[in-house]
Amino acid sequence: MRNEDISSRPLCLSGRGVTKIFTTGKTRTVAVDHVDFEFHEGELISIVGESGSGKTTLSKMLLGLLNITEGEILFQGQPRDISNMHKRREYWRGIQAIFQDPFSSFNVFNKIDTVLLDCINMRGGKRLPMEKKIEMMTEACSFVNLKFAELTNKYPFELSGGQMQRLMIARIFLLKPKILLADEPTSMIDACSRATILDMLLQLRDEVGMTIIFITHDIGLAYYISDSVYIMEHGKFVESGSADDVILNPKAAYTKRLISDVPKIYEPWDLNTVAQ
């Protein structure tokens, strides 16, 4: 999709002047500072920045987990309304997340069967016969190379980190949201599993046509997988555009530093660019 004109597709999520200010006593911290963005249907976006850049705070606002101080978020072209729990749940039918830490992403008291059944019920399948639900759960697990028959009656904490990440993707397979927000989804697993997880997410994007928003500090990963890249520093987008434009022809000094900080196997490492 790298060569396709994504901008011609309908907008699924956009923002104008989105801002988040945390206040503690007399201290005001601007975590996200008047950012604008436009995410299109089927687009793969990476929001790149170091720790403290504001990218995770922005992701929580996109999910509706944090209130916005200023600005507006539009969902499918209309102002987002999550003013009560019913409307918030409706919004969550269209946007879901995979988080960095799989061990804190599941209720430790719920078995895997319950986790997957909740997804089916959320998509309106509560009245389906149990045989059909088992078939759907088996298919979802098979998509991520897990066997449902081996998971039934187990708890998520009985799985490895990689298996739990796969289970989170199985949830997404059942929910089929319009938008998936993936916050550092591969940072806690080994390199081999990381490539597999990324391939699964890309395959899911192609099959379902969902928009995927990656929150990451890895600018190399962003270039490899993304249609569009947003570079975030101190709560602001300092640069944005197609992956090729931003990574191959960077304009902002911060973007250039992020790229120079990526170690290259066949070149001496320049540690002078590392912030002291």
N, C-alpha and C positions, 0 to 999 in steps of 0.2 A: 504493500500500500504506500510505500515511501514516495512513489512517483505520482500518486493520485492527488487531485486537488480536493483536499478534505474540506476546504472552506465552502465548497458548494453544497455540502450536506447540511441538513437542519441542525440547529443548536439544541443540545440536550441540557446543558448546564452553563450558565454564564453569571458573571458578577460585575458590579459597578461600584467602585470605591469601597470595597469590602475592608473593614477595619476591626481590629480587636484590641482594646485597651484594658489591661488588668490594673486595678487600683487596690493598693494596700496602704491604709492610713493616708498619708500625704504623698505616697509614691505612686506615680503613674508609669506603667511600662507598656509601650506600644509594640505589641507582638506581631501584628499584621497591619500594614500601613497603606490604606487606600489602594488596593490592588484591583485591577480589571483583568478579566479572562473570558475566553469563549471556547467551550469544549463542544465538539460536534459528534454526531452519532457515528459510532464505529471507529472513532479516533483513539489513538494510543498516545497519551500525554505523559511526560515526566516532569515533575516539579523537583528541581535539584537545588540543594543547599546544604551547608554544614549544620552541625548541631547548633540550635539557638537561632537559626535563620527565620523561623516562623512557619516552616512548612507543615509541621505536625499540628500546630494551632489552626492553620488554614484548613487542614483535612478534617479536623473536628467540627469546624464551622460548616464545611460542605456536607458533613453527615448529619448536621443538626444536633450535635452533642454539646456545642457551645453557642451561646447567643452572640449575635453580631452587635458590636458597639455602634458602627455606622455603616452605611452602604446597603446594597440589596443583592440578593441571589435570586436568579430566575431559573426555574425548572421547566424545561420544554417550552420556553418562550413566555411563561407566565410567572409573576412574582410568587416565590415560594411561600406557602402558608403552612407553618408547623406550630400554630398557636395553641393546639391542644393535643392530647395524646392520640386521639383517633386520627387526626390529620397527620401527626408525626408517623404513626404506623403506616398510613397510606403512602407517605413519602418514602419510607424504608422499603416498601415493595419495589420501588424503582431504583434505589441506591443501596448497595451493601459494601462491606469492607472485609479485607483480609489484613490482619494486624501482624506486627513484627514478632510478637512473642506468642507462639501457639499455646504455651502452657497456661497463659492467663486469659485465653480467648474462649474457654469453655467453662460451663458450670460443672464443678467437680462432682456434684451430686446427680447429674444426668447421664444416663448411659448413652452410647452412640446411637442406639435405636431411637431414643427420644429426641436427640439432636436432629437427626434426619427427618423424623416424622413431623417435627415442628416446622421444618422447611416446607414439606408437602402441604401441611395444613395452612401455612401462611399464603401459599399460592392457590388456595381454594380447593384443595383436594381432601378436605376433612371427611367427606362422605364416601370417598372411594373405598371399595372393598380392600381388606387387608392384603389379599393376594396381589392386587395391583400396586399397593404401596410398597410391598416387598420387592416387586419387580422394578419399580422406580428407584428404590434405594440400592438394589443390586447393580443397576445400570450406572448410577452415579458413582458408586465405588469402583466399578470396573473402569470408568473413564479415567480415574486417577491411579489405576493399577493397584487397587485394593480389592479384597474379597469380602463382601458383606457377610457371608456365612462365617468367616473367621472373626468378625468384629462384633456380631450380635451378642448382647448381654455383657459387653465389655464397657469400661469407662475410658474416656479419652486419655487420661493420665497413664493408662497401661500401654499406650503406644509410644513410639519414638518421636522425636521432634519432627523428622521428615514425614512420618506417617500422619502426624497431627496437621501439618501444613497441607497434606493431600486431602485430609478429611475436610478442612476448611474450603478447599476448592470443590469437593463433592457437594458441600452445602450450596455453593454458588451455582453449580450445575443444576441443582434442584430448584433454586430460587429464580434463576435466569433474570437477574435485574438488568435494567437498561444501562446502569452505571456501576462499575466496580472500582472502589478505591483501595489500592494496595499499598500499605504503609510499610516499606522495607520488608516485603514478604519473604525474602530469601536470606536475610542477613544472619540468621541463627542456624543455618544448615550448611552442610558440606558442599563443595563446588559441584560434585556430580549430581546431587539431588537438586541443587540450585538450577542447573540447566534444565533438568526435567520439569521442575515446577514452572519455570518460565515458558517452556514449550507448551505445557498444559494450559496456561493462561492465554497464550496466543492462539492456541487451537480453539479454546472456548470463545474468544473474541470473534474468530472467523465463523464459527458455527452459529453463534447466537446474535452476532452483530452488536455486541455491547461496547460501550465506551469504557476504556480502562485508564485510570489515573494512577500512575506510580509516584509515590513519595520516596525519594531516595537521595543519598549523598554520593552515589556512584555515577559519575558523569559518563564513564565508559559504557555502563549498562544502559544509561539513558539514550546514548547515541545508537546503540545496537538495536533497541526495541522500539524506539519512539517515532511517531509522525511529527509531533511538536514537542518542544522543550521550553520550560519556563525556568529561569535561573533566579533564585531568591537569596537576597542578602539583607539582613537587618529588617526583615518584615516587608521588603519591597521586591517587586520583580524588576531586576536591573537589565534583563534581556529576555526576549522571547521570540519564537519563530519556528521555522521548520528545523528538524534535527540537523540537517546538513548546514543550514545557514548559521545556526548558533554554535555548533561544535567545530565546523571546518573554517568558519569565518567569524570568530568571536570579536565583538566590539567592546564590551565592558571589561574593565581591568579584572574584576572579580572572576568573570568567566575564564579569562586567560590564565588566571592563577589556578583555578580548579583543574583546568586541562594540564597545566604544567606539573601539577602535583601527582598526576597519574604516573606511576613508575613504568618505565619502558625497559624491557628485558635487554635490548641490545645497545642501550645508551647508559652512560654513567648517571647515577641519581644525583640531582641537584637539590640538596637539602636547604639551600638558601631561601627557597620560596616558602618553606614551612614557617607558619607564624610562630613567633617565640612567646 
